[in-house]
Amino acid sequence: MRCEWLEENGLRFLSVDYRGNLSKDEMLALLEEQVTEVEAAGRGARVLILVDPNDRPHPDFLDAVKHAYRERMDPAGAKVAFVGVSGIGRSVVRGLQLMAGGLGALAFPGRDKALEYLAR
């Protein structure tokens, strides 16, 4: 499943997998599923987002992400960790943080560090 709730070491988090050859429409649908799950979970949901460092998301998707985070995820108090972001992708995450007005998301090289961040 690309979007599912998991629990590890007492930490409940939404795992969202954007890896693979997803079309723009598939990515947008997955984003909507992600945001809907976060809103339904209540304040403070933890979200682990898996991406492929070689994938380049469509600009329309990045714009939708910016709006989703600013208008829905941030007000829901979501804490987000990205795994698989490297190089230019880290700059994209930082740009999303700035455009979304302080998005609570960080990029990590591996899953373990990301989960440590989400557990804090």
Secondary structure as UniProt FT lines:
FT   STRAND          3..8
FT   TURN            9..10
FT   STRAND          11..17
FT   HELIX           24..41
FT   TURN            43..44
FT   STRAND          46..50
FT   TURN            53..54
FT   HELIX           59..68
FT   HELIX           69..73
FT   TURN            74..77
FT   STRAND          79..83
FT   HELIX           88..99
FT   TURN            100..101
FT   STRAND          105..108
FT   HELIX           111..119
//
